[in-house]
Every structure is written in structure tokens, then in C-alpha cells.
């Protein structure tokens, strides 16, 4: 028989041994599972798509912006900023895209500006008015145009920068896989670029109007003669908005309005009443409700080709 005193000592020893067990061991004494995936935080959905497609199983990509906000004007909370700072790699869009990043310190050793390679081609905007959409509050589009990836040559450059940043941090086997994936992605983006160049040639500088000032690089690359208003797809234009549009059309007689998202049926009807048709070209800055970046862009271009009579 074991005395009560000896029994107590045995129990106490077991408790102490358990408490002293290394934190990285499981209850069986074997090392606990640790992820070897790169923790990558990104500024917008196009970068999330590029990083996931190129990195594959080697990366864990985080894009914490809410689905109902424009990532360009979103303000992360302190915990989210800390998560960015703790990541293995931070992929930013550049071109003043993430307004919040101007107010915080991110570790330069982890930070990659994916548009830095073409910053000499940035477009500067002079916009006096402010407006709001979503929960982000009032903002202006004054300053540097930031929807860089809608020029698919620039999108390729951004993807190549992502590819290079990932290759520096992964195994040799993963490097070759990333290079192979980048070649396929580049070919698809080049195809999109060529199709839009054809659309631009077919339009031959015919005037277009956009519902929002986010198409600067797109219009420049593909030769679209574009002027913009400050409308939202879900908001039906009032009399003042319609009067401003009519004044614009008197100088810039567009027959098509390009929308960021599917417009309200009432908006479409109001435009058709003054001879303007509606066409969606979704910039895809946030995660789409369906599909992915490439399927959204394909749908955008399919719609353009249909509207302007692809042979």
C-alpha cells in the first residue's frame, strides 16, 4: 500500500513535470505542428489574388479589409495594424492607395511597394469635391490616381514584384513553382491587355463617361476618351446629378456610362431616357461576390467586346 504522503508526492511531481513541459510539445511529448507558410498581409484584393495564385501552398495571405468598404479608404484598427507589422511580408499597392499607411510605421524590411517600378508614370488628379460611399466617410480623389492594376501592363509589373518578393522567402522548390505560375499569369494578363487595346482602337476616341474617377490608368493605356462623375451604383441620381451630367454631355457627348458595379435599374432607365447606355467594368479592388480577379476581368472585357461589336 502506498502511504497518503507518498501518493501526494507522486501527484505533485506529475503536475510539476506537466507544467515544465516545453510549450512547443503536444501532450504526447512530440513537437506540436507549426505552420511553415509565409504570413503575407496585403492592401487590396488584386494583391491578395496575385500572392495566393503565385505562392500557392507556401503562403497564407491575409486581406482584412471589410467586404463593404473601399480598401483604399479603409482605416484598420490597432489590432489589425499590429497584425500587418507582425507579418513575414507586407504587400502594398503604392500610388497613395492605402491612406492609413501614411499614419503608421510598417517595418521596411517586410514592406514591398508593388507599383514603385512605374512611379514615374503615376497620374496626378485635381479634384475639388468630396463625397462618401460605404462606412468610410467623406473623402476626395484628389492626388495620385491609385487604381493602377486596371492598366494590365502595370498589373503585370505588380504581379512580377509580388513574385520576386515571394521568391526571396520560400524554398528553392517553391521558387521554381512561383516562376512557372508567374509565366502563366503574365500570359493571361497580356491577353486582357491586347483585347482592351483592340476595344480602344475600335472606339476611336468616342467619348465615354464613368460613374467614378477610378479609371485613369485604364483610359490612358487603352485610349479611352473618358470623363468622370461622382455617382454610386446603388444610388439613383437625383435632379441635381442629372443636370450636372447633362452639362457634361453637352461638351462630351458620351453614349455610354462605365460603372464600377451593377447600377440600380432606376439609374439605367434615367440614363437611357437621355440616350446613354450602361456598361459595368468592375475594378475589383475588394473580394468579389462571385469568382476571382481573373474571372471578373474577363467578364468586364467580354462585356466591352459585346457592347462594341467584337467581330
C-alpha positions in Angstrom: 0.0 0.0 0.0 1.3 3.5 -0.9 1.1 5.9 2.0 -1.0 9.0 1.6 2.1 11.1 1.9 4.0 9.2 -0.9 0.8 9.3 -3.1 0.6 13.1 -2.7 4.3 13.4 -3.7 3.7 11.4 -6.8 0.8 13.5 -7.8 2.7 16.7 -7.1 5.6 15.5 -9.2 3.4 14.7 -12.2 1.8 18.2 -12.0 5.2 19.9 -11.9 6.5 17.8 -14.8 3.5 18.7 -16.9 3.8 22.4 -16.1 7.5 22.4 -17.0 6.9 20.6 -20.4 8.1 22.8 -23.3 5.3 24.9 -24.9 6.0 23.5 -28.4 5.3 19.9 -27.4 2.0 18.2 -27.6 0.5 16.1 -24.8 2.2 13.0 -26.3 5.6 14.7 -26.0 6.1 15.1 -29.7 6.7 18.6 -31.2 3.5 20.5 -31.9 2.6 21.2 -35.5 4.0 24.6 -36.7 2.9 26.2 -39.9 5.8 27.0 -42.3 3.6 29.1 -44.6 4.6 32.7 -45.1 2.3 35.1 -43.4 1.5 37.7 -46.0 -0.7 40.8 -45.5 -1.9 42.7 -48.5 -3.5 46.1 -49.2 -6.2 45.1 -51.6 -7.8 42.2 -53.4 -5.7 42.2 -56.6 -2.6 41.8 -54.5 -4.3 39.0 -52.5 -5.1 37.2 -55.7 -1.6 37.6 -57.1 0.0 36.4 -53.9 -2.3 33.4 -53.5 -2.0 32.3 -57.1 1.8 32.7 -57.2 2.6 31.5 -53.7 0.2 28.5 -53.6 0.6 26.3 -50.6 3.7 28.2 -49.4 1.7 31.3 -48.4 -1.1 32.3 -46.0 -2.5 35.6 -47.4 -4.5 37.9 -45.2 -6.6 40.8 -46.5 -8.5 42.1 -43.5 -10.5 45.0 -45.1 -14.3 44.5 -44.7 -16.3 43.5 -47.8 -18.5 46.6 -47.6 -15.6 49.2 -47.6 -13.3 50.5 -50.3 -9.9 49.2 -49.2 -8.3 52.5 -50.5 -10.1 54.5 -47.8 -10.5 51.8 -45.1 -9.0 52.5 -41.7 -7.7 49.3 -39.8 -7.9 49.2 -36.0 -4.8 48.9 -33.8 -5.0 45.1 -33.7 -5.1 44.8 -37.4 -2.2 47.3 -37.8 -0.2 45.1 -35.3 -1.0 42.1 -37.5 0.4 43.8 -40.5 3.5 44.7 -38.6 4.0 41.1 -37.4 3.6 39.6 -40.9 6.5 38.0 -42.8 5.7 40.1 -45.9 3.5 43.2 -46.4 2.4 43.8 -50.0 1.2 47.4 -50.6 -0.3 48.8 -53.7 1.5 52.1 -53.6 0.4 55.2 -55.5 -1.1 56.5 -52.2 -3.6 53.7 -52.3 -3.7 52.9 -48.5 -4.3 56.2 -46.8 -4.0 54.6 -43.4 -0.4 53.5 -44.1 0.7 57.2 -44.2 -0.1 57.5 -40.4 1.6 54.3 -39.1 5.0 52.7 -39.1 5.4 49.5 -41.0 8.7 47.6 -41.0 10.6 48.5 -44.1 12.4 45.1 -44.2 9.0 43.4 -44.7 7.3 46.1 -46.9 7.0 45.9 -50.7 5.5 48.7 -52.7 4.3 46.8 -55.8 3.9 49.9 -58.0 7.2 51.5 -57.2 8.7 50.3 -60.5 6.4 52.6 -62.6 6.0 55.5 -60.2 7.3 57.9 -62.8 4.1 57.1 -64.8 1.7 58.0 -61.9 -1.2 60.3 -62.8 -2.0 63.2 -60.6 -5.6 64.2 -60.1 -7.0 67.6 -59.2 -10.5 67.1 -57.7 -12.0 69.8 -55.6 -15.1 67.9 -54.4 -15.5 65.3 -51.7 -18.1 62.6 -51.4 -18.8 59.4 -49.4 -19.7 55.8 -50.1 -19.9 53.0 -47.6 -19.0 53.5 -43.9 -15.7 55.2 -44.7 -17.0 58.8 -44.5 -16.2 61.8 -46.7 -13.1 61.6 -48.9 -11.6 63.1 -52.1 -10.0 61.5 -55.1 -7.6 64.5 -55.3 -3.9 63.4 -55.5 -2.3 60.4 -57.2 -4.6 58.0 -59.1 -4.3 54.7 -57.4 -6.3 52.1 -59.4 -3.0 51.0 -61.0 -3.9 47.4 -62.0 -6.6 48.4 -64.5 -3.7 49.0 -66.9 -2.9 45.4 -67.4 0.8 46.1 -68.2 1.0 47.8 -64.8 -0.8 44.8 -63.3 1.9 42.5 -64.8 4.6 44.7 -63.2 2.8 44.5 -59.8 2.5 40.7 -60.1 6.1 40.4 -61.0 7.1 42.4 -57.9 4.9 40.1 -55.8 6.6 37.1 -57.5 10.1 38.4 -56.7 9.2 39.2 -53.1 7.9 35.7 -52.5 10.8 34.0 -54.2 13.2 35.6 -51.7 11.4 34.0 -48.8 10.5 30.5 -49.9 12.3 27.2 -50.5 14.2 26.5 -53.8 11.5 24.1 -54.9 8.8 26.8 -54.3 10.8 29.3 -56.3 10.5 27.3 -59.5 6.8 26.9 -58.9 6.3 30.6 -58.5 8.2 31.3 -61.7 6.1 28.9 -63.6 2.9 30.4 -62.2 4.0 33.9 -63.0 4.6 33.0 -66.6 1.0 31.7 -66.9 -0.4 34.7 -65.1 1.6 37.1 -67.3 0.3 35.5 -70.4 -3.3 35.8 -69.3 -2.9 39.5 -68.3 -1.2 40.2 -71.7 -4.2 38.7 -73.4 -6.5 41.0 -71.5 -4.3 43.9 -72.4 -4.4 43.1 -76.1 -8.2 42.7 -76.1 -8.7 46.1 -74.5 -6.2 47.7 -76.9 -8.5 46.4 -79.7 -11.6 47.8 -78.0 -9.8 51.2 -77.7 -8.9 51.1 -81.4 -12.5 50.2 -82.3 -13.9 53.0 -80.3 -11.5 55.5 -81.9 -11.7 58.1 -79.1 -15.5 58.1 -79.0 -16.5 59.9 -75.7 -17.3 57.8 -72.7 -18.4 58.8 -69.2 -17.5 56.9 -66.0 -19.6 56.8 -62.8 -16.5 57.3 -60.7 -13.0 58.7 -61.1 -11.0 55.4 -60.8 -10.3 54.6 -64.5 -7.3 57.0 -65.2 -4.7 54.4 -66.0 -7.2 52.2 -67.8 -8.2 55.1 -70.0 -4.6 56.2 -70.7 -3.4 52.7 -71.6 -6.3 51.8 -73.9 -7.0 55.2 -75.5 -10.5 55.7 -74.0 -11.8 59.3 -74.2 -13.2 59.3 -70.7 -14.7 61.9 -68.3 -16.0 61.1 -64.8 -18.8 62.0 -62.4 -19.2 61.0 -58.8 -22.0 58.5 -58.8 -22.5 55.3 -56.9 -24.1 52.1 -58.5 -26.6 51.7 -55.7 -27.7 55.4 -55.5 -30.2 56.7 -58.0 -29.1 60.1 -59.4 -31.3 63.0 -58.3 -32.3 66.0 -60.4 -29.1 67.9 -59.5 -26.9 64.9 -60.5 -28.8 64.5 -63.8 -28.4 68.2 -64.5 -24.6 68.0 -63.9 -24.4 65.0 -66.2 -26.4 66.8 -69.0 -24.0 69.8 -68.7 -21.0 67.4 -69.1 -22.6 65.6 -72.1 -23.2 68.9 -73.8 -19.4 69.2 -74.1 -18.6 65.5 -74.1 -21.4 63.7 -75.9 -20.9 60.2 -74.5 -23.4 57.4 -75.3 -22.1 55.0 -72.7 -21.6 55.3 -68.9 -19.0 52.9 -67.4 -20.0 51.7 -63.9 -17.9 50.2 -61.1 -20.7 47.8 -60.2 -24.2 46.9 -61.4 -26.2 50.1 -61.3 -29.7 50.4 -59.9 -32.4 49.8 -62.6 -33.8 53.3 -62.0 -30.4 54.7 -62.8 -30.2 52.7 -66.0 -33.7 53.9 -67.0 -32.8 57.6 -66.3 -29.7 57.3 -68.4 -31.4 55.6 -71.3 -34.0 58.4 -71.3 -31.3 60.8 -72.3 -29.6 58.4 -74.8 -26.9 57.0 -72.5 -26.4 53.2 -72.1 -24.8 51.5 -69.1 -21.8 49.1 -69.0 -20.0 47.6 -66.0 -16.2 47.5 -65.7 -15.6 46.3 -62.1 -12.2 47.4 -60.8 -12.3 44.5 -58.3 -10.5 46.3 -55.5 -12.2 44.1 -52.9 -13.1 40.5 -52.9 -15.9 39.8 -55.5 -19.2 38.2 -54.5 -18.5 35.5 -57.2 -15.4 34.3 -59.0 -12.0 35.8 -58.6 -9.9 38.6 -60.1 -9.4 37.0 -63.4 -13.0 35.9 -63.9 -14.2 39.4 -63.1 -11.8 41.0 -65.5 -12.7 38.5 -68.2 -16.4 39.4 -67.7 -15.6 43.1 -67.8 -13.8 42.7 -71.2 -16.4 40.3 -72.6 -19.0 43.0 -71.9 -16.9 45.6 -73.6 -16.4 43.5 -76.7 -20.1 42.7 -76.9 -21.1 46.3 -76.5 -18.7 47.5 -79.1 -19.3 44.6 -81.6 -16.3 42.3 -81.5 -16.0 40.8 -85.0 
